[in-house]
Every structure is written in structure tokens, then in C-alpha cells.
Amino acid sequence: MAASRTHTIAGDSTVASTLSVRAAWLLTLAAVAVSAVAAEPQDPLAAAIANPSRTQKFTLRDQYRHPLETLRFFGLRPNQTVVEIWPGRGWYMEILAPYLRERGKYYAAIEAADVPGAGQEAKDNAAALRKRIADDPAHLGKVLITELHPPQLTEICPPGTADVVLTFRNVHNWLETGDQQAQFNAFFKALKPGGVLGVVEHRARPGTSLDEMRKSGYMDEDYIKNLAAIAGFRFDAESPVNNNPKDTRDYSQGVWTLPPTLALGDKDRDKYLAIGESDRMALRFVKPGR
């Protein structure tokens, strides 16, 4: 019995020793894996979105605008030449300019403020954008500003040099001024063969009339595809990334009823905040050729 008992104890000791070695080996593997993840560089686009230099009130809108998924859908890479159309006060500029700073180029094609027909909003946006750039040269100091206001100004970068042209919620403005086709023609001229046009816009119900689009700010998807086709683009793909099924599109003040504008002020404010920003299409077009 003693011999048997001694054998059992020795066996337990051997098993324990084996388990200890295996545990140490597994801990080593885990440590190596953690180290590898820590050493892996962060995705530069995600890093640009997470940059603490971004304006705080801008970052609050990430939940509606999904910048990471949207820009990935448009195929952005850090070595590209990218033109953003009418960037307003720089919501996307604060992401794109740092992302492209070292290896690419970022053009901010602003709404010209000093041409006939330019409104006060254009002047205010231009002044605010320039000030924002001046205040943060470390991240925004390489922004290239051009002006877009057909028919006077249509060259948003040297022709045929852009890899990507992006416009966010602008087409309804051009419908109002009547130069929507001239805008798309300018995008086509700016892009390289094979270059991408990315369009994000408030989405109307199919078949919405031009008059209703002007009033509401919501644009018919087929209408935008037609503008692009006339300019020479080939439709490539669309993404549901900015869809919002809560948006009923039937508000007295059009899309401006919703945040961030909240045109009705405190009236039904919580209701519209619960809906969030508008239902939006994300369309990708390509300039044919290589």
C-alpha cells in the first residue's frame, strides 16, 4: 500500500509539474499576443477620427455621420489627393487634413465668398474655416484652399490630379442656386481617370419633385445619379452606412427640422433629437478610364 501511495503522490507531482509548464507556456503566448497588438500601429484613419484636436461639438455628431465607415466606403488612402467640396466650417476637414498631411494632399474647395451671388453664410463659413486652419497649424497647416462657384470658379485642383472628390450634404444647395450640373462637371474635370466621387446627401422618397426637393432639402437618389451620369461618371456602389429609418421626411421645416439645425427650436425638440440626423444616401461614382 505504501508503495502504491508513493507512486500516486509521484504521479500527482509529475502532472502538476506538466500543468505548470503548460500554464507558463500559455501565459508566454498571451503576453506575446498582447505585445504584438500593442506594437501594431493604429489604423491612421481611425487615429485621425480619434484625434483630440478635433472640435468637441463636431465629435458629438460622429454617431450620426459614421466618418470611419463612410470614408472607408469611398476608398480613402493616406497617400491620395482628396478634394472636399464646400467643407463648411471644417467638420470633415478636421479628419481628412491630418490623415492626408504626411503622404497625400487635401484640398478644401470652399464656397467662394467674393463673387456675385455669394451669401452671408458663405462669407461666415470661409472666415471660420480659415481661422480654424490658422489656429491649428500642426494638424491643418497643409490644407490647400481653392474656391468653387460656377460659372466663375470651377477649378478645384489642377485638372486630372484628384484621386477622390467628396461632397457631404451639398447637392440640395446647388439645386437651389441652379448650378448643380456645373458642380458635377467640375468634379469630373478634377479627377484622374479611375478617380472616385463620393456623395452623401439627405435622401428623399423616390419620385419627389424638384420643387419639393428645393423646399425640403431631401434629394431623390435617381436625380443625383443622373447628374453624375451626365457629367460622365459611372455609378459604382452605394452604402447603407448613413441610413436612418426613423426619419419620416415629412416635417414643416424640411430636413432642417432635425438636428443639428432644429429649426423649430424647443417645439418637439426631444422628439427630433430622438430621430437624430437625416436619412442619408452614400453613393460612390467612378470616372471611367485609367
N, C-alpha and C positions, 0 to 999 in steps of 0.2 A: 504493500500500500504506500509505504514511504517513497519507494522508487517511482511508483506511478504518480504520486503527488508532486514529487520533484520534477518529473517530466512535464506535468501540466503547467507548473509555475514557469519553467524554462520556456515552454511554448508561448505562454502569455507574454513573456518578456520579449520574445522574438517578434510576435505580432505587433506589440506596442512600438517596438523599435522601427519596424517596417512602416507602420502608420505615421510615425513621427517624421520619417524621411519623406514619405509621400506628401504629408502636410507642408513640410518645408519647401518641397519642390513646387507644390501648387501655389504657395504664398509667393515664391520667387517669380513664377509665371505671371501671377496677378500684378506684382509690382512692376514687372517689365511692361505689361499691357498698359497699366496706368501711366507709366513713364512715356510710352510711345504716344498715347493720346495727348498727354501734356505737351510733348515735343512737337506734335503735328500742328502746323500753322493754321490759324483760324481762317475760314473762308473770307477772302478780302471784302466781298460784298456784304456778308453778314457783319463784318467788323465795321464797315462804313455806316451801316444802319445803326449799330450799337454805339457809335462814336458819341461820347458825352458832350462834344462841342455842338451837337445839333440843338436847335431851338426847342425848349421843353414843350411848348404848346404844339409844335409840329409832331413830336414823337407820340403824343396822345392820339393822333389820327392813324397811326400805323395799323391799329386794329381794324380800320375800315379800308385802308388803301393797300395793305399787304405788299409793301415795297419789295421784299425779298422774292416772293413768288412771282410778282409782276415782272420785275426786271430779269429774272431768270427765264421767264417765258419769252421775253424779247431777245434772249440770247446774248446778254451783255458779257463782255470780257474786259479785263483791265487794260488791255493794250489797244483798245479801239478808239476811233474818233467818233464821238457822240454829240449830236446836236439836240438840245431840248428846246422846243418851241414855246414861246410865251411862258417862261417859268414863274411868272407872278412875283412873289416875294421870296422864292427860293426853296420851297418845300423839297422838291426832288434835287435841286442843286446841292443842298447840304449833304446828300448821299452820293450823288454822281461825281461831283468835283473831287472830293478826297479819293474816291475809288479809282478815278482815272488819272490822278495827279502825277504819278511817277512814270507810268508807261503809256498812257493814252492822251487824249485831248477831250476837253469838254467845252462846247460852245453853248452859251446861253443866248438864244435868238429872241431878244426881248421885243415886246410891242413898242414900236417907235413912238417916242413922246413928242417929237418936234416936227410932225408932219400934219398937213391939213386933215382934219377928221379925228385926230387923236384926242381921246377924252382925258378927264382928270385922273381917272383910275390908272391909265397908262403912265401918266407922269408920276403918280404916287408910287406905283409899283417899281418903276425904273429907279427912282431915288432910293427906295428902301432896299432894292437889290444891290445897288452899287455900295450903299453904306454897309450892308451885311458883308460884302466881299472885303471892303476896306477894314472892317473890324476883326476879321479872322484870316489874315494872310497865310498863316501856317497851313490851313486846310483849303482855302478858297482863292489863294493868291494867283493861281494859274488859270482861272476862269477867263475864257475868251468871249467877249460880248460882241454880238452882232445885232442888227435890227431887222425886223420883218414887218413890212406894212405895204402890201400890194396896192397899187401897181408901182409905187415909187421905189420901194426897197424889197428886193426878193432874194438877194444873195446871202444866205445864212451861214455859208462857209465856202471855201473855194470849191467850185463845181466838181462833182465826181470824186470827192475825197472822204465823205462821211461813210462810216460803216453802219451807223444806226441813227435814225431820226425818231424822236419821241415827242408825242403831244398828249397831254393829260387834261381832259375836260375843257377843250377849247373850241371844238367844231361848232357848238351851238352859238358861240360868239361870232364866228365868221358867217354863219347863216344870217345873223342879224345885220352884219355890215355888207353882206352880198359878195364877199371875196373868197368864199370857201374853195372854189375850184382853183383860183390863183394860188392859194396856200398849198394845196396838194401838188400843184405843178412845181412849186418852189422846192418841196421836199424831194420830188423825183430828180430834179436837177442837182441837188446837193449830194445825193447818194452815189456810191460806187455801184457798178453792175453787181448784183448779188446782195446789195445792201438791204437792210431791214427798216421798214416803217412800222412803228408801234403806236397804236391809237387806243387810248382809254377815254370813254365818253359815257355820259348818262344815257341809259337805254330806254327808248320809247316803246310802246306797244307797236307791233308790226302794222304798217299801213298808216301810221299817224301822218296827218297833213303837214305841209310846210308851215302853214300859219300856226298850227298848234305846237309844232316844234319850236318855233320862234317864241311863242308865249311861255311855254313850259320849261324850256331848256333841255328837254329829253329828245334824243335824236333816234331816228329809225336806223336800224343796223344796215339794212339794204341800201339806204340812201348813202351812207358813208362808204360802203363797199363800192358803190357806183362812182363816187367822187374819185376814189383811189384808182379804179379801173380806167376812167377817162384820162387820168394823169399818166397812165402806163403801167401801174402796179399790177402784180398778180397776188390775189388773196392766198395766204398760206395756211393760217390756222387761227383759232380763237380759243380763249381760256375762260373758264367759269370762276377764276380766282376772285373777282370782284363782284360776283353776283350777290344780290340781296333780295331774297323772296319776300321780305317784309315790306318792301317799297311798293305801294299801290299806284303811284304816279298820278294821283287824282287830287292834287292839292291846289288851293286857291291861288297860292303864290308860286306854283310850279315847283321845280326842284329846289328852289331857294327856301322853301318852307322847312326843309330838312336841315340838320346840321351839316356844315358848320355855320351857315348863314342864319338859320332860324328866323326867317323874315317876319313871322307873326309875333316875335318877342316872347312874352310869357304865356301867351294863349296856347294851351295844349302843349306846352314845352316838354313835359315829361313824356307825352305820347310820341312826339317826334324824336326825342332823344332815344327812346326805346326802339324806334325803327332804325336809327343810325343813318349813315350817309347813303346816297342813292344806289340803286341797282345799276351796275356799270358793265359795259362790254369791254373786252380786251382783245383787240384784233391785231394780227401780225400780217404785214404785206411784204412782198419782196420785189425789188427792181430786177427785171429779167436780165440774164446775161452774166458773163464772168469776165 
